Amino acid sequence: MTFTGLVGRICLFPLRAIIRACVVLRIHPNVLTFVGVLINFAAAWALALGRFVTAGFIMIVANIFDFIDGKVAVELGQVSEFGGFWDSVIDRFSDIALFIGLIYLYSHLGRTDYVMITSLAMMFSIMTSYTRARAESLIARCKVGFMERPERIVLFMIGAFTNRMAGVLWVILVLSIFTVADRIILTYRELRTTGREAVV
C-alpha cells in the first residue's frame, strides 16, 4: 500500500463509521443533505465575521455531510432522481452562502474592490454549474474545465486556514471564467458537429 493510500484509508475510517451509524438509524439522505447546508450557513456567518479558521473547520464538518449523503442513499436503497436534484439545488445554496458571507465581510471593511471580485467569482461559479446542466440537456457530456465544486470547496478551505481568502477568490474567479468559456465552446462544437448549432 502506498503512503497516500494509507492516508486515504485512515481518513475514510471515521466516515465509514458515520455512514454505518446513519444507516442503522435510517436517517434519510435528503435530511443529511439539508443538515449540510445549514452547517455551511454557519461557515458563511463565520466568514462574515472574519473568523476564517473557524469557518474552515465548519466547512470540513459540512462537507462530511455532503460526502456521506450519497453513500447513505446507496446503503439504504434510497437513490432517486429527486435526491440527485435535491443535492444539486442544496449545493448551490451552500456555494452562494459562502460568497455572501465574504461579500458582507468585505463591504463591512469598506473593500468595494473585493466585494466586486467576490460577486464576480460567485456569478461565474454559478454559471459553471449552469452551463454544464444546460449543455447536458443538449449533448451527452460537458465536464470540461478545472473549476468545479470540489475544487472551489478545497480552495475555500485553503483560503480560510491560511488567511489568504483574497488570493483564493482571484483563483476561483479566473479559473471559473475559463471553465465557463470552455463549456460554451465545447457545446457549440458538439452541436455544430451534429448540425444542431443554434442560429444567432
C-alpha positions as CSV (number, residue, x, y, z in Angstrom):
1,M,0.0,0.0,0.0
2,T,1.2,3.5,-0.9
3,F,1.5,6.3,1.7
4,T,-1.4,8.2,0.1
5,G,-3.5,5.0,0.0
6,L,-2.8,4.6,3.7
7,V,-3.8,8.2,4.5
8,G,-7.0,7.7,2.4
9,R,-7.9,4.6,4.4
10,I,-7.3,6.4,7.7
11,C,-9.5,9.3,6.7
12,L,-12.2,7.1,5.4
13,F,-12.4,5.0,8.6
14,P,-14.4,7.6,10.6
15,L,-16.5,8.4,7.6
16,R,-17.5,4.8,7.2
17,A,-18.4,4.7,10.9
18,I,-20.6,7.7,10.5
19,I,-22.2,6.2,7.4
20,R,-22.9,3.0,9.2
21,A,-24.5,4.9,12.1
22,C,-26.8,6.8,9.7
23,V,-27.8,3.6,8.0
24,V,-28.6,1.9,11.4
25,L,-30.6,4.9,12.5
26,R,-32.2,5.0,9.0
27,I,-31.6,8.7,8.6
28,H,-32.9,9.8,5.2
29,P,-30.1,11.0,2.9
30,N,-32.1,14.1,2.0
31,V,-32.1,15.1,5.7
32,L,-28.3,14.7,5.7
33,T,-28.1,17.0,2.7
34,F,-30.2,19.6,4.3
35,V,-28.2,19.5,7.6
36,G,-25.0,20.0,5.4
37,V,-26.4,23.3,4.0
38,L,-27.3,24.5,7.5
39,I,-23.8,23.9,8.6
40,N,-22.5,25.7,5.6
41,F,-24.6,28.7,6.6
42,A,-22.8,28.7,9.9
43,A,-19.5,28.7,7.9
44,A,-20.8,31.7,5.9
45,W,-21.6,33.5,9.1
46,A,-18.0,32.8,10.4
47,L,-16.6,34.2,7.2
48,A,-18.8,37.3,7.5
49,L,-17.3,37.9,10.9
50,G,-13.8,37.4,9.6
51,R,-13.2,34.2,11.6
52,F,-11.6,32.3,8.8
53,V,-10.1,29.4,10.7
54,T,-13.4,28.7,12.5
55,A,-15.1,28.9,9.1
56,G,-12.6,26.4,7.7
57,F,-13.4,23.8,10.4
58,I,-17.1,24.3,10.0
59,M,-16.7,23.7,6.2
60,I,-15.0,20.4,6.9
61,V,-17.9,19.3,9.0
62,A,-20.4,20.5,6.4
63,N,-18.6,18.6,3.7
64,I,-18.7,15.4,5.7
65,F,-22.5,15.5,5.3
66,D,-22.0,16.4,1.6
67,F,-19.9,13.2,1.2
68,I,-22.0,10.8,3.2
69,D,-25.5,11.6,1.9
70,G,-25.0,9.8,-1.3
71,K,-23.3,6.8,0.4
72,V,-26.2,6.5,2.8
73,A,-28.7,6.7,0.0
74,V,-26.9,3.7,-1.7
75,E,-26.8,1.7,1.5
76,L,-30.5,2.3,2.3
77,G,-31.6,1.8,-1.3
78,Q,-33.0,5.3,-1.4
79,V,-31.2,6.6,-4.5
80,S,-33.7,8.6,-6.6
81,E,-33.8,11.2,-9.3
82,F,-35.3,13.7,-6.8
83,G,-32.5,13.0,-4.4
84,G,-30.0,14.0,-7.1
85,F,-31.9,17.1,-7.9
86,W,-32.2,18.0,-4.2
87,D,-28.5,17.5,-3.7
88,S,-27.7,19.7,-6.6
89,V,-30.0,22.5,-5.5
90,I,-28.7,22.4,-1.9
91,D,-25.1,22.6,-3.2
92,R,-25.9,25.8,-5.0
93,F,-27.3,27.3,-1.8
94,S,-24.2,26.2,0.1
95,D,-21.9,27.8,-2.5
96,I,-23.8,31.1,-2.6
97,A,-24.0,31.3,1.2
98,L,-20.1,31.2,1.4
99,F,-19.8,34.0,-1.1
100,I,-22.4,36.1,0.6
101,G,-20.5,35.8,3.9
102,L,-17.4,37.2,2.2
103,I,-19.4,39.9,0.5
104,Y,-20.7,41.0,3.9
105,L,-17.2,41.0,5.4
106,Y,-15.6,43.0,2.6
107,S,-18.5,45.5,2.5
108,H,-18.1,45.9,6.3
109,L,-14.4,46.5,5.8
110,G,-15.0,49.1,3.1
111,R,-13.2,46.9,0.4
112,T,-15.5,47.6,-2.5
113,D,-12.9,46.1,-4.8
114,Y,-13.1,42.7,-3.1
115,V,-16.9,43.0,-2.9
116,M,-16.8,43.1,-6.7
117,I,-14.3,40.3,-7.1
118,T,-16.3,38.1,-4.7
119,S,-19.5,38.9,-6.6
120,L,-17.9,38.1,-9.9
121,A,-16.5,34.8,-8.5
122,M,-19.9,33.9,-7.3
123,M,-21.5,34.7,-10.7
124,F,-19.0,32.6,-12.7
125,S,-19.2,29.8,-10.1
126,I,-23.0,29.6,-10.6
127,M,-22.5,29.8,-14.3
128,T,-20.0,26.9,-14.2
129,S,-22.8,24.6,-12.8
130,Y,-25.5,26.1,-15.1
131,T,-23.5,25.8,-18.3
132,R,-22.9,22.1,-17.6
133,A,-26.5,21.4,-16.7
134,R,-27.8,23.3,-19.7
135,A,-25.3,21.8,-22.1
136,E,-26.0,18.2,-20.9
137,S,-29.7,18.8,-21.9
138,L,-28.3,19.2,-25.5
139,I,-25.2,17.0,-25.6
140,A,-24.1,13.8,-23.9
141,R,-21.4,15.2,-21.6
142,C,-19.9,18.6,-20.7
143,K,-17.5,18.2,-17.9
144,V,-14.5,20.2,-19.3
145,G,-12.8,22.8,-17.2
146,F,-11.0,22.6,-13.9
147,M,-13.1,24.7,-11.6
148,E,-15.9,22.5,-10.3
149,R,-17.5,22.5,-6.8
150,P,-15.0,20.2,-5.1
151,E,-12.1,22.4,-6.3
152,R,-13.9,25.5,-5.1
153,I,-14.5,24.0,-1.6
154,V,-10.9,22.9,-1.3
155,L,-9.8,26.5,-2.3
156,F,-12.2,28.0,0.2
157,M,-10.7,25.8,2.9
158,I,-7.2,26.7,1.9
159,G,-8.1,30.4,2.0
160,A,-9.7,30.1,5.4
161,F,-6.9,28.2,7.0
162,T,-4.1,30.3,5.5
163,N,-5.9,33.6,5.8
164,R,-5.4,34.1,2.1
165,M,-9.0,34.3,1.0
166,A,-8.5,37.4,-1.2
167,G,-5.9,35.5,-3.3
168,V,-8.1,32.4,-3.4
169,L,-11.0,34.4,-4.8
170,W,-8.9,35.6,-7.7
171,V,-8.0,31.9,-8.5
172,I,-11.7,30.9,-8.3
173,L,-12.7,33.8,-10.5
174,V,-10.1,33.3,-13.2
175,L,-10.5,29.5,-13.4
176,S,-14.3,29.7,-13.3
177,I,-14.2,32.2,-16.3
178,F,-12.1,29.7,-18.3
179,T,-14.3,26.8,-17.3
180,V,-17.5,28.6,-18.4
181,A,-15.9,29.6,-21.7
182,D,-14.6,26.0,-22.2
183,R,-18.1,24.6,-21.7
184,I,-19.7,27.1,-24.1
185,I,-17.1,26.3,-26.8
186,L,-17.4,22.5,-26.3
187,T,-21.2,22.7,-26.5
188,Y,-21.0,24.8,-29.7
189,R,-18.6,22.4,-31.3
190,E,-20.6,19.4,-30.4
191,L,-23.8,20.9,-31.8
192,R,-22.0,22.1,-34.9
193,T,-20.7,18.6,-35.5
194,T,-24.2,17.2,-35.4
195,G,-25.6,20.1,-37.4
196,R,-27.7,21.3,-34.4
197,E,-25.9,24.6,-33.6
198,A,-28.2,27.5,-32.9
199,V,-28.6,30.2,-35.4
200,V,-27.7,33.6,-33.8
